[in-house]
Amino acid sequence: MSNVKIFLEVPFADKEIAKKGKCKFDSDVKKWYATSEKNPLIAKYLIAYYNVPYDLKDKAKALGARWDMDRKQWYSYQGNDLLIALLDEECPLTDSEED
């Protein structure tokens, strides 16, 4: 048996999908997890954390982002293209610093 636990953000309504997808529930952490990197549910339920400026929090929330109280950071499903596009547009990264 694998010791790998890839924690997923599975909504309660999708718990049967997680069960059928061979995910397990960790009652201590209260999250579903996959035991293999090859599990196809990872692509659907793996989350990523984002640095969302305060003035964009309402837009981020409308695009499905949620606030993690423990980490004090916004998260969403990895590959949330609308959220990524918003952050890229409103907070572009630059290659050089201006003097």
N, CA, C and O of each residue as an XYZ file, in Angstrom:
396
protein
N       0.833     -1.188      0.000
C       0.000      0.000      0.000
C       0.872      1.244      0.000
O       1.900      1.284      0.676
N       0.476      2.236     -0.739
C       1.248      3.461     -0.887
C       1.079      4.372      0.319
O      -0.002      4.444      0.904
N       2.149      5.067      0.689
C       2.090      6.033      1.781
C       1.817      7.442      1.279
O       1.733      8.378      2.074
N       1.677      7.602     -0.027
C       1.447      8.905     -0.631
C      -0.001      9.320     -0.386
O      -0.929      8.538     -0.594
N      -0.177     10.565      0.061
C      -1.518     11.124      0.211
C      -1.549     12.453     -0.529
O      -0.922     13.426     -0.109
N      -2.273     12.482     -1.619
C      -2.442     13.720     -2.387
C      -3.833     14.233     -2.044
O      -4.839     13.723     -2.537
N      -3.872     15.259     -1.186
C      -5.153     15.755     -0.700
C      -5.887     16.537     -1.778
O      -5.302     17.309     -2.537
N      -7.190     16.304     -1.811
C      -8.050     16.897     -2.832
C      -9.176     17.675     -2.163
O      -9.553     17.383     -1.028
N      -9.695     18.642     -2.854
C     -10.824     19.436     -2.371
C     -12.078     18.920     -3.082
O     -12.471     19.426     -4.133
N     -12.689     17.907     -2.485
C     -13.858     17.257     -3.083
C     -15.116     17.779     -2.396
O     -15.269     17.602     -1.187
N     -16.019     18.418     -3.141
C     -17.275     18.862     -2.536
C     -18.078     17.658     -2.029
O     -17.982     16.559     -2.576
N     -18.861     17.881     -0.987
C     -19.661     16.805     -0.413
C     -20.539     16.135     -1.470
O     -20.715     14.917     -1.459
N     -21.075     16.925     -2.363
C     -21.955     16.384     -3.408
C     -21.222     15.393     -4.320
O     -21.864     14.569     -4.971
N     -19.886     15.464     -4.375
C     -19.091     14.591     -5.245
C     -18.429     13.439     -4.491
O     -17.550     12.772     -5.038
N     -18.834     13.196     -3.253
C     -18.150     12.165     -2.458
C     -18.250     10.775     -3.095
O     -17.316      9.980     -2.992
N     -19.371     10.482     -3.748
C     -19.510      9.174     -4.402
C     -18.545      9.048     -5.580
O     -18.036      7.962     -5.856
N     -18.297     10.153     -6.266
C     -17.311     10.155     -7.356
C     -15.932      9.833     -6.789
O     -15.172      9.062     -7.375
N     -15.618     10.433     -5.641
C     -14.327     10.174     -4.996
C     -14.203      8.708     -4.599
O     -13.157      8.091     -4.800
N     -15.259      8.159     -4.042
C     -15.234      6.744     -3.646
C     -15.012      5.840     -4.852
O     -14.172      4.940     -4.816
N     -15.761      6.082     -5.911
C     -15.627      5.262     -7.120
C     -14.267      5.453     -7.779
O     -13.766      4.554     -8.454
N     -13.675      6.626     -7.581
C     -12.365      6.921     -8.151
C     -11.211      6.443     -7.295
O     -10.070      6.854     -7.503
N     -11.498      5.575     -6.329
C     -10.493      4.965     -5.461
C      -9.779      5.966     -4.563
O      -8.626      5.754     -4.186
N     -10.460      7.053     -4.222
C      -9.925      7.996     -3.237
C     -10.377      7.543     -1.858
O     -11.358      6.814     -1.715
N      -9.649      7.985     -0.860
C      -9.965      7.630      0.520
C     -10.165      8.909      1.320
O      -9.693      9.978      0.932
N     -10.871      8.787      2.441
C     -11.150      9.943      3.283
C     -10.303      9.865      4.539
O     -10.293      8.847      5.232
N      -9.588     10.951      4.830
C      -8.792     11.044      6.048
C      -9.642     11.770      7.085
O      -9.865     12.976      6.970
N     -10.113     11.054      8.084
C     -11.020     11.648      9.066
C     -10.328     12.642      9.991
O     -10.992     13.504     10.567
N      -9.017     12.543     10.144
C      -8.298     13.515     10.971
C      -8.224     14.875     10.290
O      -8.442     15.910     10.920
N      -7.917     14.859      9.004
C      -7.776     16.097      8.225
C      -9.122     16.530      7.640
O      -9.322     17.693      7.289
N     -10.038     15.563      7.546
C     -11.365     15.782      6.954
C     -11.279     16.185      5.483
O     -11.931     17.125      5.030
N     -10.445     15.433      4.756
C     -10.279     15.649      3.321
C     -10.121     14.308      2.623
O      -9.658     13.328      3.208
N     -10.515     14.291      1.366
C     -10.302     13.136      0.504
C      -8.881     13.173     -0.025
O      -8.295     14.245     -0.174
N      -8.326     12.004     -0.309
C      -6.981     11.951     -0.883
C      -6.861     10.799     -1.867
O      -7.565      9.793     -1.781
N      -5.943     10.986     -2.805
C      -5.584      9.943     -3.764
C      -4.258      9.342     -3.308
O      -3.446     10.014     -2.672
N      -4.052      8.088     -3.636
C      -2.808      7.426     -3.234
C      -1.867      7.195     -4.405
O      -0.818      6.568     -4.261
N      -2.251      7.703     -5.556
C      -1.416      7.560     -6.742
C      -1.456      8.852     -7.549
O      -2.508      9.469     -7.714
N      -0.305      9.241     -8.040
C      -0.242     10.438     -8.887
C      -0.966     10.228    -10.211
O      -1.245     11.189    -10.928
N      -1.264      9.000    -10.530
C      -1.938      8.681    -11.793
C      -3.462      8.724    -11.673
O      -4.163      8.532    -12.667
N      -3.977      8.970    -10.481
C      -5.428      9.008    -10.289
C      -6.016     10.169    -11.099
O      -5.601     11.312    -10.908
N      -6.966      9.906    -11.992
C      -7.514     10.965    -12.849
C      -8.298     12.046    -12.093
O      -8.517     13.132    -12.629
N      -8.717     11.767    -10.873
C      -9.456     12.774    -10.111
C      -8.569     13.919     -9.620
O      -9.072     14.975     -9.236
N      -7.267     13.713     -9.632
C      -6.346     14.774     -9.216
C      -6.531     16.003    -10.096
O      -6.551     17.128     -9.597
N      -6.664     15.800    -11.368
C      -6.817     16.924    -12.294
C      -8.079     17.731    -11.996
O      -8.123     18.936    -12.244
N      -9.096     17.070    -11.468
C     -10.368     17.748    -11.208
C     -10.417     18.411     -9.831
O     -11.016     19.476     -9.683
N      -9.797     17.799     -8.828
C      -9.986     18.255     -7.452
C      -8.738     18.778     -6.741
O      -8.823     19.182     -5.581
N      -7.589     18.778     -7.404
C      -6.386     19.314     -6.770
C      -6.499     20.825     -6.704
O      -6.933     21.461     -7.665
N      -6.112     21.402     -5.578
C      -6.238     22.848     -5.437
C      -4.879     23.526     -5.525
O      -3.836     22.914     -5.297
N      -4.924     24.791     -5.858
C      -3.724     25.617     -5.913
C      -4.010     26.897     -5.135
O      -5.147     27.366     -5.087
N      -2.986     27.447     -4.537
C      -3.114     28.683     -3.766
C      -2.665     29.862     -4.617
O      -1.714     29.765     -5.393
N      -3.367     30.975     -4.454
C      -3.113     32.168     -5.263
C      -2.938     33.387     -4.364
O      -3.590     33.504     -3.326
N      -2.062     34.281     -4.768
C      -1.903     35.562     -4.091
C      -2.852     36.551     -4.748
O      -2.564     37.092     -5.815
N      -3.977     36.777     -4.103
C      -5.016     37.650     -4.638
C      -4.975     38.969     -3.867
O      -5.155     38.976     -2.649
N      -4.739     40.088     -4.564
C      -4.767     41.381     -3.877
C      -6.157     41.636     -3.277
O      -7.172     41.185     -3.808
N      -6.175     42.352     -2.183
C      -7.421     42.603     -1.462
C      -8.490     43.211     -2.363
O      -9.660     42.837     -2.274
N      -8.104     44.140     -3.224
C      -9.097     44.804     -4.072
C      -9.703     43.875     -5.128
O     -10.683     44.244     -5.777
N      -9.137     42.672     -5.313
C      -9.680     41.711     -6.273
C     -10.391     40.533     -5.602
O     -10.817     39.594     -6.275
N     -10.518     40.590     -4.269
C     -11.069     39.440     -3.552
C     -12.494     39.094     -3.968
O     -12.836     37.915     -4.064
N     -13.329     40.100     -4.217
C     -14.716     39.828     -4.612
C     -14.786     39.193     -6.002
O     -15.595     38.296     -6.242
N     -13.935     39.665     -6.909
C     -13.896     39.060     -8.248
C     -13.385     37.621     -8.167
O     -13.918     36.727     -8.824
N     -12.348     37.408     -7.357
C     -11.799     36.062     -7.208
C     -12.850     35.117     -6.624
O     -12.989     33.979     -7.072
N     -13.580     35.594     -5.633
C     -14.625     34.775     -5.018
C     -15.715     34.432     -6.036
O     -16.215     33.307     -6.064
N     -16.077     35.406     -6.869
C     -17.090     35.166     -7.902
C     -16.624     34.137     -8.930
O     -17.443     33.484     -9.577
N     -15.308     33.996     -9.078
C     -14.749     33.032    -10.033
C     -14.461     31.674     -9.384
O     -13.838     30.808     -9.997
N     -14.916     31.497     -8.144
C     -14.797     30.199     -7.499
C     -13.694     30.063     -6.478
O     -13.531     28.989     -5.898
N     -12.926     31.118     -6.237
C     -11.860     31.034     -5.239
C     -12.468     31.031     -3.838
O     -13.538     31.596     -3.608
N     -11.777     30.395     -2.923
C     -12.212     30.341     -1.527
C     -11.052     30.762     -0.633
O      -9.886     30.635     -1.006
N     -11.387     31.261      0.549
C     -10.392     31.738      1.499
C     -10.037     30.624      2.468
O     -10.921     30.023      3.078
N      -8.743     30.345      2.612
C      -8.258     29.362      3.574
C      -7.898     30.120      4.845
O      -6.907     30.850      4.877
N      -8.702     29.949      5.892
C      -8.511     30.687      7.139
C      -7.166     30.361      7.799
O      -6.531     31.238      8.384
N      -6.742     29.112      7.704
C      -5.487     28.717      8.348
C      -4.276     29.310      7.643
O      -3.364     29.821      8.291
N      -4.267     29.243      6.317
C      -3.128     29.758      5.546
C      -3.235     31.236      5.228
O      -2.261     31.864      4.815
N      -4.441     31.798      5.425
C      -4.693     33.209      5.110
C      -4.342     33.492      3.643
O      -3.609     34.425      3.313
N      -4.907     32.633      2.784
C      -4.610     32.737      1.358
C      -5.790     32.191      0.565
O      -6.529     31.329      1.042
N      -5.955     32.699     -0.643
C      -7.023     32.244     -1.523
C      -6.596     30.976     -2.246
O      -5.425     30.810     -2.585
N      -7.556     30.077     -2.482
C      -7.285     28.867     -3.247
C      -8.451     28.577     -4.177
O      -9.564     29.068     -3.987
N      -8.168     27.775     -5.176
C      -9.183     27.325     -6.122
C      -8.670     26.040     -6.737
O      -7.542     25.618     -6.485
N      -9.512     25.430     -7.544
C      -9.048     24.226     -8.229
C      -7.908     24.600     -9.163
O      -7.946     25.631     -9.834
N      -6.906     23.753     -9.191
C      -5.768     23.997    -10.065
C      -6.275     24.054    -11.499
O      -7.047     23.197    -11.928
N      -5.840     25.063    -12.232
C      -6.293     25.208    -13.605
C      -7.569     26.023    -13.732
O      -8.243     25.951    -14.760
N      -7.917     26.801    -12.705
C      -9.076     27.704    -12.796
C      -8.674     28.824    -13.753
O      -8.162     29.863    -13.337
N      -8.915     28.593    -15.036
C      -8.429     29.499    -16.078
C      -8.969     30.919    -15.946
O      -8.256     31.876    -16.246
N     -10.216     31.071    -15.502
C     -10.780     32.419    -15.350
C     -10.072     33.182    -14.239
O      -9.787     34.369    -14.395
N      -9.786     32.525    -13.128
C      -9.081     33.177    -12.030
C      -7.652     33.517    -12.447
O      -7.162     34.608    -12.154
N      -6.997     32.605    -13.115
C      -5.622     32.845    -13.566
C      -5.588     34.020    -14.540
O      -4.693     34.862    -14.464
N      -6.558     34.082    -15.454
C      -6.617     35.193    -16.409
C      -6.842     36.519    -15.694
O      -6.229     37.525    -16.051
N      -7.714     36.532    -14.687
C      -7.950     37.758    -13.916
C      -6.671     38.230    -13.252
O      -6.333     39.411    -13.330
N      -5.957     37.328    -12.601
C      -4.732     37.709    -11.902
C      -3.643     38.127    -12.877
O      -2.887     39.058    -12.598
N      -3.554     37.449    -14.023
C      -2.566     37.834    -15.033
C      -2.857     39.231    -15.572
O      -1.940     40.017    -15.809
N      -4.136     39.532    -15.763
C      -4.528     40.825    -16.314
C      -4.356     41.952    -15.291
O      -3.861     43.028    -15.626
N      -4.762     41.704    -14.053
C      -4.748     42.748    -13.034
C      -3.418     42.862    -12.296
O      -3.106     43.913    -11.737
N      -2.639     41.795    -12.293
C      -1.372     41.775    -11.556
C      -0.275     41.182    -12.427
O       0.291     40.146    -12.078
N       0.035     41.813    -13.547
C       1.034     41.211    -14.451
C       2.415     41.148    -13.815
O       2.821     42.042    -13.072
N       3.119     40.080    -14.123
C       4.503     39.944    -13.686
C       5.389     40.675    -14.686
O       5.119     40.660    -15.887
N       6.434     41.307    -14.198
C       7.356     41.989    -15.086
C       8.721     41.337    -15.003
O       9.093     40.777    -13.971
N       9.465     41.412    -16.095
C      10.811     40.825    -16.145
C      11.853     41.752    -15.557
O      12.906     41.303    -15.103
N      11.564     43.042    -15.562
C      12.575     43.987    -15.074
C      11.925     44.992    -14.147
O      10.720     45.239    -14.199
N      12.765     45.566    -13.296
C      12.279     46.592    -12.367
C      12.466     47.954    -13.001
O      13.424     48.193    -13.735
N      11.530     48.839    -12.703
C      11.670     50.209    -13.177
C      12.461     51.000    -12.152
O      12.298     50.812    -10.946
N      13.328     51.894    -12.644
C      14.137     52.714    -11.718
C      13.371     53.900    -11.220
O      13.898     54.691    -10.437
